[in-house]
Each structure stands twice: as structure tokens, then as C-alpha cells.
Amino acid sequence: MGVLSEEMKRVVREQRLGYVATVGKDGAPYVSPKGSLTVLDDDTLAFADVESPHTVLNLSEDPRTEINVVDPFIRKGYRFRGRGKILRTGTQYWNVLEMYHAEGADVRRIRSVVIVELESATPLVSPVYILGAPEEEIRSLWEEYHTKRKARTLIDLVPPRDF
């Protein structure tokens, strides 16, 4: 059995946005959002290097990585740990490029493909669930928040004069 459950694969494929953490030469953590995150198989994630020079450099020097994917409405997701491998040629590279092309991506912008061979995957759950609220209520609250946020005008952003 692989590292990824069907639920984990679903969340990655639906969200597409993952936050990739790498370790820099200076030992500091670096986090970068990747909007091309996808599932290759039960043990492997991938993302395209479109404008990821620091991520690719860090992974070339230290392949350890962690990727977080969270559904912003339900405040749940997964933490994936593994080792990144940068591909610029070869069968696997071309297969991943073809997959992105089939999904409508402009593959001309892809400089390389990063394959992450997973070692572990664990759930990420917001502390809001400690209060016992059901997932549907949390989703409703965040959908309402985003709906109201979009409806704000410039007047809403100006503090009153007596502030």
C-alpha cells in the first residue's frame, strides 16, 4: 500500500496549490506556493518549475521537503514529507509534461519538473475543530467571510474620523 490514500489524492488534485518547504544552504527554511501540484502515483507528488529557482536550487543541495495542502474553506488538509528530485529530461519528465499539457498547461514555461518521493503523509486540522463545530459549519463560516470580503468597498476600508 502506498503513502497516499484516495482522500489525500482527491484533496491534492482539487486544491492544486501546495506550500513547498525546502532547506536553504544557510540552513533556513524556505516556503513557496506551487499551483501545479499533482499526484503521480500512490507514493509520488510532482510540481512544475515555472518560476522556482530558489526551490530548485535548495532541493538540488538538500532534497528534503515538506508540502502542505489545505482546503481553505474546511481548514483541513495534509502534510507530505519526502525527497525531491529535479527532472529536466528522461521518460518520467516527458510523461509529466504530457500530463500537464493534457490538462491545458502551457508547458513551454516549464523549466523542470520536481518529483517528490513521499516518505509520510499526515493530516493537518485547524484548531477550530477543538470547539466541536462540524465541517459543514466551518465551511459555511469561511464561505460567508469570503463573500462579505469580496463585497467590501473603498468606504469599508476608511476608518472613521474619530478613530
ZIPESUL-V204606 format. One record per residue. N is the residue number from 1. PHI is phi in whole degrees, -180 to 180 (999 if undefined). OMEGA is omega in degrees with one decimal (999 if undefined). D_CENTER is the distance of its C-alpha to the mean C-alpha in whole Angstrom. Layout:
N_PHI_OMEGA_D_CENTER + N_PHI_OMEGA_D_CENTER
This chain:
1_999_-177.9_23 + 2_-80_179.2_20 + 3_-69_-174.0_17 + 4_-90_172.0_15 + 5_-84_177.4_17 + 6_-62_178.1_17 + 7_-64_178.2_15 + 8_-62_178.4_12 + 9_-61_179.2_12 + 10_-60_-178.1_13 + 11_-63_179.0_10 + 12_-61_-177.3_7 + 13_-67_179.4_10 + 14_-74_-175.2_10 + 15_-79_-178.6_7 + 16_63_-178.2_6 + 17_-91_176.5_4 + 18_-127_177.8_1 + 19_-101_-173.5_4 + 20_-99_177.7_7 + 21_-103_176.2_10 + 22_-131_177.8_13 + 23_-113_-179.7_17 + 24_-81_179.0_19 + 25_-57_180.0_23 + 26_-83_179.6_24 + 27_85_-179.3_22 + 28_-82_176.1_20 + 29_-79_176.1_16 + 30_-131_-179.5_14 + 31_-123_-178.2_10 + 32_-140_177.7_9 + 33_-73_178.0_6 + 34_-129_-177.8_6 + 35_-88_-178.0_7 + 36_-112_-176.8_8 + 37_-61_179.0_6 + 38_-151_-179.7_9 + 39_-101_174.5_11 + 40_-98_178.6_14 + 41_-160_-175.1_16 + 42_-65_-176.4_17 + 43_-129_-170.1_16 + 44_-140_170.1_14 + 45_-110_177.4_10 + 46_-147_169.5_10 + 47_-146_-178.3_9 + 48_-91_172.7_12 + 49_-89_177.0_13 + 50_-97_175.6_15 + 51_-143_-174.5_15 + 52_-127_-175.2_14 + 53_-62_-178.6_17 + 54_-72_178.8_16 + 55_-61_-178.8_13 + 56_-65_178.1_16 + 57_-61_-179.9_19 + 58_-60_-179.5_17 + 59_-67_178.5_16 + 60_-69_-179.9_20 + 61_-96_179.2_21 + 62_-149_-172.9_19 + 63_-73_179.8_17 + 64_-65_179.2_16 + 65_-152_171.5_12 + 66_-133_179.5_10 + 67_-124_176.2_6 + 68_-111_176.2_6 + 69_-128_-176.6_4 + 70_-134_171.4_7 + 71_-77_-174.5_10 + 72_-68_-179.5_11 + 73_-86_179.9_15 + 74_-100_177.2_15 + 75_60_175.8_14 + 76_-136_178.3_13 + 77_-176_-175.8_10 + 78_-143_174.5_9 + 79_-112_-179.1_9 + 80_-114_177.2_10 + 81_-117_179.3_12 + 82_-176_-178.3_14 + 83_-126_-178.4_15 + 84_-90_177.1_14 + 85_-130_-177.8_17 + 86_-94_179.4_17 + 87_-115_176.1_19 + 88_-124_179.5_21 + 89_-162_177.6_24 + 90_103_-175.9_25 + 91_-59_-178.1_25 + 92_-64_176.8_21 + 93_-57_-177.7_20 + 94_-67_176.8_22 + 95_-65_178.9_21 + 96_-67_177.7_17 + 97_-60_178.4_19 + 98_-64_177.7_21 + 99_-62_178.2_18 + 100_-63_179.4_16 + 101_-61_179.6_20 + 102_-63_178.7_20 + 103_-86_176.2_17 + 104_99_180.0_19 + 105_-74_173.5_17 + 106_-84_-173.4_19 + 107_-70_177.3_19 + 108_-64_-178.9_22 + 109_-85_-175.2_19 + 110_-83_-178.8_17 + 111_-86_177.3_19 + 112_-159_176.9_17 + 113_-121_177.3_15 + 114_-107_177.3_13 + 115_-102_178.5_14 + 116_-114_177.2_12 + 117_-84_-170.7_15 + 118_-79_174.6_14 + 119_-106_179.8_17 + 120_-157_175.8_16 + 121_-147_-179.0_13 + 122_-135_179.9_14 + 123_-69_169.6_14 + 124_-117_-178.1_13 + 125_-135_179.9_15 + 126_-63_175.7_16 + 127_-63_179.3_20 + 128_-59_-179.6_21 + 129_-74_176.8_22 + 130_-60_-178.6_24 + 131_-74_176.5_26 + 132_89_179.8_27 + 133_-70_177.3_25 + 134_-75_-178.6_24 + 135_-55_-179.0_21 + 136_-62_179.9_23 + 137_-70_178.7_24 + 138_-63_177.8_21 + 139_-59_-179.5_19 + 140_-61_179.5_23 + 141_-62_-178.3_23 + 142_-74_174.9_19 + 143_-65_177.1_20 + 144_-63_179.2_24 + 145_-57_-177.6_22 + 146_-68_177.1_20 + 147_-65_179.5_23 + 148_-67_179.7_25 + 149_-61_180.0_23 + 150_-69_-176.8_24 + 151_-85_-178.7_27 + 152_-67_177.5_28 + 153_-117_177.9_30 + 154_-59_179.5_32 + 155_-59_179.7_34 + 156_-65_-176.0_32 + 157_-93_-178.1_31 + 158_-92_179.9_34 + 159_-70_177.2_35 + 160_-63_-176.4_39 + 161_-65_-177.5_42 + 162_-90_-178.8_43 + 163_-73_999_39
